[in-house]
Amino acid sequence: AAGGRALRGAARVGGQPPVRGLRVSRRALFAMPSWVIDRYGRNDVLRFTRDMVFPVIHFPNEVIIKVHAASLNPIDLSMRSGYGATALNMKRDPLKLKSTDSEFPLTLGRDVSGVVMECGLSVSYFKPGDEVWAAIPPWKQGTLSEFVVASGNEVSFKPKCLSHTEAASLPYVGLTAWSAVNQVGGLNKSNCRGKRVLILGASGGVGTFAVQLLKAWGAHVAAVCSHDASTLMKKLGADDVIDYKSGNLEEQLKTLPLFDFILDNVGGSTEKWALDLLKKWSGATYVTLVTPFLINMDKLGVADGMLQTGVTVGSKTVKHLFKGVHYRWAFFMPSGPSLDEIAELVDSGKIQPVIDQVFSFSEVPKAFLKLEGGHARGKTVINVISKK
């Protein structure tokens, strides 16, 4: 896969590409079914349409994917409500080139498992008919649609052992956990064995993936969740399962040996005491996925929001560094190469999808309500077509 991956973005040999190296989809004149929002709000803003504009290949490294299955993540609820709109709109149109200031109609959904329908001129790693999976960045049109366009660098071959429904549950949470644990936290299969890891909020999508990933790399994993998720945590390989409802969580965790790494999916008050559970002056690291980055930009604007964010993370990093531990923020990062590595772990049986419930494409609003209700054990998946 590494050799083939190097071909991403390389132009095909022979022949000159048309002007600007772009190619428009042959089906660009057609519309497609999609779930969209025309304004931000609660669940009633979701609208089904059969007239969504068919995606077009604008850049030579893009592919169009026929969506077989998608899934929902908490970010979809946040985006439906308008959270992060300032930063995302800046990313969508940084040079203000669009004739309209509106991002609507906006399609939500980040995960996709499906089949490549068409490739841009410089895509040599994929071809039409390939079964692939991906997590589409939140500044792009999403996957609750019949077709979606993605950069070739965001796409990977779907694990052979999974159906599309199963595969769609993993990319976004997998890449979010991978970003936190590997790219920010510095853990990998060669340095993780025997390390003590604490996962706060272990029963959600990111948590269930992180438990399996860290166990696959040989860590000792302590998982914090509610009592009704303890069986699932044990099944996924967690060594210690702590019920946050059974008493003072901080006091329960203080009875355990100190940790080398903490992944925090909860945030809030946990940040005030969680870093005290780390081994001091040993390179131990706390990584949180709950950051004020987007909300700062929503409240303060782009410039002031970025400044406030920088001040916040900088001051916290220095403060904790003086106490002998590392403090870090992590974010979802789209990455086809990382999905390649995740696919290998899936096909080797070390990571399994954890699915809470599957909905049909006509039931997308019901799926949002399910996710909004909380306490899901794994992912909420949407079967976009009838095939599994």
C-alpha positions in Angstrom: 0.0 0.0 0.0 2.9 2.4 0.8 4.2 2.2 -2.8 0.8 2.7 -4.3 0.0 5.5 -1.9 3.0 7.4 -3.3 1.1 7.6 -6.6 -1.6 9.8 -5.1 -1.7 13.0 -6.9 0.7 11.8 -9.6 -0.5 12.6 -13.1 -1.2 9.8 -15.5 1.6 9.1 -18.0 1.0 10.1 -21.6 -1.2 12.6 -23.2 -1.7 16.3 -22.1 -4.6 17.1 -19.7 -7.2 19.6 -20.9 -6.9 23.3 -19.8 -6.2 23.6 -16.1 -6.2 19.8 -15.7 -9.8 19.7 -14.7 -12.6 17.4 -15.8 -16.3 17.8 -15.2 -18.4 14.8 -14.3 -20.4 13.4 -17.1 -23.4 13.4 -14.9 -23.1 16.9 -13.6 -26.4 18.0 -15.2 -28.3 15.5 -13.1 -29.7 16.0 -9.7 -29.6 13.5 -6.9 -31.4 12.6 -3.6 -29.9 14.1 -0.5 -30.7 15.3 3.0 -29.9 19.0 3.4 -30.4 21.9 5.7 -31.3 25.4 4.5 -30.7 27.1 7.9 -29.3 26.2 11.2 -31.5 24.9 14.0 -33.0 21.7 15.5 -34.1 18.6 13.8 -36.9 20.2 11.9 -34.4 22.0 9.6 -33.5 18.6 7.9 -35.1 18.4 4.5 -35.1 15.6 1.9 -34.7 16.6 -1.7 -34.3 14.8 -5.0 -32.9 17.9 -6.6 -29.5 18.4 -4.9 -26.9 19.4 -7.5 -24.8 16.4 -8.6 -21.2 16.7 -7.4 -18.6 17.8 -9.9 -14.9 17.1 -10.0 -13.2 20.5 -9.7 -9.7 19.4 -9.0 -7.7 16.6 -10.8 -7.0 14.7 -7.5 -10.7 14.3 -6.7 -13.0 11.2 -6.9 -16.8 10.9 -7.0 -18.1 8.1 -4.7 -21.5 6.4 -4.9 -22.5 6.3 -1.2 -23.6 2.9 0.0 -23.6 3.8 3.7 -22.9 6.8 5.9 -23.0 7.4 9.7 -23.7 10.2 12.1 -21.2 11.8 14.6 -21.7 14.4 17.3 -20.2 16.9 14.9 -23.3 16.5 12.7 -25.5 17.6 15.5 -23.2 20.6 16.2 -23.1 21.6 12.5 -26.9 21.3 12.2 -27.1 23.9 15.0 -24.6 26.2 13.4 -21.6 25.4 15.7 -18.3 26.3 14.1 -20.0 28.0 11.1 -17.6 30.9 11.2 -14.4 28.8 10.9 -16.0 26.3 8.4 -17.2 29.1 6.1 -13.8 30.6 6.1 -12.3 27.2 5.1 -15.0 26.7 2.4 -14.3 30.0 0.7 -11.1 31.7 2.1 -10.7 34.1 -0.8 -14.5 35.1 -0.9 -14.7 33.9 -4.5 -18.3 32.6 -4.4 -21.0 34.7 -5.8 -23.2 34.0 -2.8 -22.2 34.2 0.9 -24.5 31.2 1.8 -23.3 27.7 2.5 -26.8 26.4 2.0 -28.2 24.0 1.0 -25.8 22.1 3.2 -25.4 18.3 3.3 -24.3 16.8 6.7 -22.6 13.5 7.3 -18.9 12.8 7.4 -18.5 9.0 7.0 -18.8 7.2 3.7 -18.4 3.7 2.5 -19.1 3.2 -1.2 -17.9 2.7 -4.7 -15.7 5.0 -6.8 -17.7 6.2 -9.8 -15.3 8.7 -11.4 -11.7 9.9 -11.0 -10.0 13.1 -11.7 -7.2 13.2 -14.2 -4.3 12.9 -11.7 -5.9 10.0 -9.6 -3.9 6.9 -10.3 -4.4 5.1 -7.0 -8.1 4.4 -7.5 -10.3 3.5 -10.4 -14.1 3.3 -11.0 -15.6 0.3 -9.3 -13.2 0.3 -6.3 -14.8 -0.2 -2.9 -13.6 2.6 -0.7 -14.2 4.4 2.6 -13.4 7.9 3.8 -14.2 10.7 6.3 -15.1 13.9 4.5 -13.9 17.1 6.2 -16.6 19.2 7.7 -16.0 22.1 5.4 -17.1 20.0 2.4 -20.6 18.8 1.4 -21.4 15.7 3.3 -22.3 12.1 2.8 -26.1 12.0 3.5 -26.5 11.9 -0.3 -26.4 9.5 -3.2 -23.0 10.7 -4.3 -20.2 12.7 -2.7 -16.9 14.1 -4.0 -13.7 13.6 -2.0 -10.0 14.3 -2.5 -8.0 11.2 -3.3 -5.9 11.8 -0.3 -8.9 11.4 2.0 -9.9 8.0 0.5 -8.8 4.5 1.3 -9.7 1.0 0.1 -12.5 -0.4 2.3 -11.5 -3.2 4.6 -12.4 -6.4 2.8 -13.9 -8.1 5.8 -16.5 -5.4 6.4 -19.8 -4.7 4.7 -20.4 -1.1 3.6 -22.8 -0.7 6.6 -20.1 -1.8 9.0 -17.3 0.2 7.3 -19.2 3.4 7.4 -19.2 3.4 11.2 -15.4 3.8 11.5 -13.6 6.5 9.4 -14.4 9.7 11.3 -14.1 8.3 14.8 -11.1 6.2 13.7 -9.2 9.2 12.3 -10.2 11.4 15.3 -8.8 8.8 17.7 -5.7 8.2 15.5 -5.0 12.0 15.5 -5.3 12.2 19.3 -3.3 9.0 20.1 -0.8 8.8 17.3 -0.2 12.1 15.7 -0.7 14.3 18.8 0.0 11.8 21.6 3.0 10.1 19.9 1.9 6.6 20.6 2.3 3.8 18.1 2.6 0.0 17.9 6.3 0.1 18.8 6.2 2.3 21.9 2.8 1.6 23.4 3.4 -1.9 25.0 2.9 -1.8 28.7 1.9 1.9 28.9 -1.0 2.7 31.2 -3.7 4.6 29.3 -6.9 6.2 30.7 -9.9 6.9 28.3 -12.5 9.3 29.6 -15.8 8.8 27.7 -14.9 5.4 26.4 -18.3 4.1 25.2 -18.9 6.6 22.4 -17.6 6.2 18.8 -14.1 7.6 19.4 -13.8 5.9 22.7 -14.7 2.4 21.5 -12.2 2.8 18.6 -9.5 4.1 20.9 -9.8 1.2 23.4 -9.3 -1.3 20.5 -6.5 0.6 18.9 -4.5 0.9 22.2 -5.1 -2.7 23.1 -3.9 -3.7 19.6 -0.7 -1.8 20.4 -0.2 -3.5 23.7 -1.3 -0.8 26.2 -3.0 -1.4 29.6 -6.3 0.4 29.1 -8.6 1.8 31.8 -12.0 2.8 30.4 -14.4 5.3 32.1 -18.1 4.8 31.1 -21.5 4.1 32.7 -22.3 0.7 34.2 -24.5 -0.4 31.3 -21.5 -0.1 28.9 -19.1 -2.1 31.1 -19.8 -5.4 29.3 -19.0 -3.7 25.9 -15.8 -2.3 27.3 -14.6 -5.7 28.5 -15.5 -7.2 25.2 -13.3 -4.6 23.4 -10.4 -5.5 25.7 -10.4 -2.8 28.4 -8.3 -4.0 31.4 -10.1 -1.7 34.0 -13.6 -0.4 33.6 -14.7 2.4 35.9 -18.3 3.4 36.3 -18.5 7.2 36.6 -22.0 7.0 38.2 -20.9 4.7 41.0 -19.3 7.4 43.2 -16.8 10.3 42.9 -14.9 9.5 39.7 -11.8 11.5 40.7 -11.5 9.6 43.9 -12.1 6.2 42.2 -9.3 6.9 39.7 -6.9 8.1 42.4 -6.9 4.5 43.8 -5.4 3.3 40.5 -1.7 3.5 39.6 -0.7 6.7 37.7 -1.1 6.8 33.9 1.3 7.5 31.0 -1.5 8.8 28.7 -5.0 10.2 29.0 -7.5 10.6 26.2 -10.4 12.9 27.2 -13.6 12.7 25.2 -15.6 14.5 27.9 -13.9 17.8 28.8 -15.4 20.3 31.1 -14.6 19.7 34.8 -12.5 16.6 34.1 -9.7 18.8 32.9 -9.4 20.3 36.4 -8.2 17.1 38.0 -7.4 14.5 35.3 -3.8 15.7 34.7 -3.1 14.9 38.3 -3.5 11.2 37.4 -0.5 11.3 35.1 3.1 10.2 36.0 5.1 13.4 36.5 8.4 14.1 34.6 8.1 10.9 32.5 6.8 12.3 29.2 3.2 11.5 30.2 0.6 13.3 28.1 -3.0 14.4 28.4 -4.9 14.9 25.1 -8.4 16.4 25.0 -10.7 16.4 22.0 -13.0 19.0 23.7 -11.5 22.4 22.7 -12.9 26.0 22.4 -11.4 26.5 19.0 -14.6 26.7 16.9 -16.7 28.3 19.6 -14.1 31.1 20.0 -14.3 31.9 16.3 -18.1 31.8 16.4 -18.2 34.3 19.3 -15.2 36.5 18.6 -14.7 36.3 14.9 -11.8 34.7 13.0 -8.9 36.9 14.1 -9.9 37.4 17.7 -11.1 33.8 18.0 -7.8 32.4 16.8 -5.9 34.8 19.1 -7.9 33.8 22.1 -7.5 30.1 21.2 -3.7 30.5 20.9 -3.5 32.2 24.3 -5.6 29.5 26.0 -3.7 26.5 24.7 -0.4 28.2 25.1 -1.0 29.1 28.7 -2.3 25.7 29.6 0.6 23.9 27.9 3.2 26.0 29.8 1.3 25.7 33.1 1.2 21.9 32.9 4.7 21.6 31.6 6.0 23.2 34.8 4.1 20.4 36.6 5.9 17.7 34.6 3.2 16.6 32.2 2.3 17.4 28.6 -1.1 19.1 27.7 -2.4 18.8 24.1 -5.4 19.5 22.0 -6.4 17.1 19.1 -8.8 17.4 16.2 -10.1 15.2 13.5 -7.8 15.1 10.5 -8.8 13.6 7.1 -6.1 11.1 5.9 -6.3 8.3 3.4 -2.9 6.9 4.4 -4.1 6.7 8.1 -7.2 4.9 6.9 -4.9 2.4 5.1 -3.3 1.6 8.4 -6.7 1.3 10.2 -7.9 -1.0 7.4 -5.0 -3.3 8.1 -5.9 -3.5 11.7 -9.6 -4.1 10.8 -8.7 -6.9 8.3 -6.4 -8.5 10.9 -9.3 -8.7 13.4 -7.8 -6.2 15.9 -10.5 -3.5 15.4 -14.2 -4.2 15.0 -17.0 -1.8 14.2 -19.3 -1.0 17.1 -22.7 -0.1 15.8 -25.6 1.0 18.0 -28.4 1.1 15.4 -28.8 1.2 11.6 -31.4 3.4 9.9 -32.6 3.5 6.3 -32.0 6.6 4.2 -35.6 7.7 4.7 -35.1 7.7 8.4 -32.3 10.3 8.7 -34.2 12.6 11.0 -35.0 9.7 13.3 -31.3 8.8 13.3 -30.4 12.4 14.3 -32.9 12.2 17.2 -31.4 8.9 18.3 -27.9 10.5 18.3 -29.3 13.5 20.1 -30.7 11.3 22.9 -27.1 10.4 23.9 -26.0 7.2 25.6 -25.3 5.4 22.3 -23.0 2.4 22.5 -21.1 2.8 19.3 -22.3 4.4 16.0 -25.5 5.4 14.3 -25.3 4.2 10.7 -27.4 5.1 7.7 -28.0 2.6 4.9 -28.1 4.9 1.9 -28.9 2.1 -0.6 -30.6 -1.2 0.2 -27.4 -3.2 -0.3 -25.3 -4.0 2.8 
